[in-house]
Amino acid sequence: MSSQEPFRLEQGVFDLDLRDADGREFAGSGVLVRSDGTSHVFRGGSDLEGLATDDLA
């Protein structure tokens, strides 16, 4: 995930609501792995709603 304006995230668990370039929405929790202010990397903390098994093929 990235942000246009830099901001600091503290380590923790976040509820994520995401939208891809095609407008599909995904939701789930994620644990912040690292953040440099504009790039934020999360590890999955739950199932990702909106993602189908066929999407992984």
C-alpha positions, -999 to 999 in steps of 0.1 A, spaced: 0 0 0 13 35 -6 3 70 3 8 102 -17 15 123 14 40 110 39 28 99 73 40 77 100 23 46 111 30 30 145 35 -8 147 2 -26 153 -28 -43 138 -50 -23 113 -84 -29 98 -78 -24 61 -103 -14 34 -86 -15 0 -96 -9 -36 -76 -21 -66 -72 -3 -99 -103 -20 -113 -124 -8 -84 -128 -41 -66 -129 -38 -29 -111 -60 -3 -112 -59 35 -94 -76 63 -69 -70 91 -32 -66 86 -1 -63 108 22 -35 98 56 -50 89 73 -18 79 66 17 67 90 44 53 64 71 53 49 65 19 52 27 14 34 6 39 38 -32 40 13 -53 59 11 -91 67 -23 -106 66 -40 -110 100 -73 -125 87 -90 -137 56 -92 -111 29 -129 -104 21 -135 -99 -16 -107 -122 -28 -118 -154 -45 -97 -185 -49 -98 -180 -87 -80 -147 -82 -49 -165 -71 -45 -186 -103 
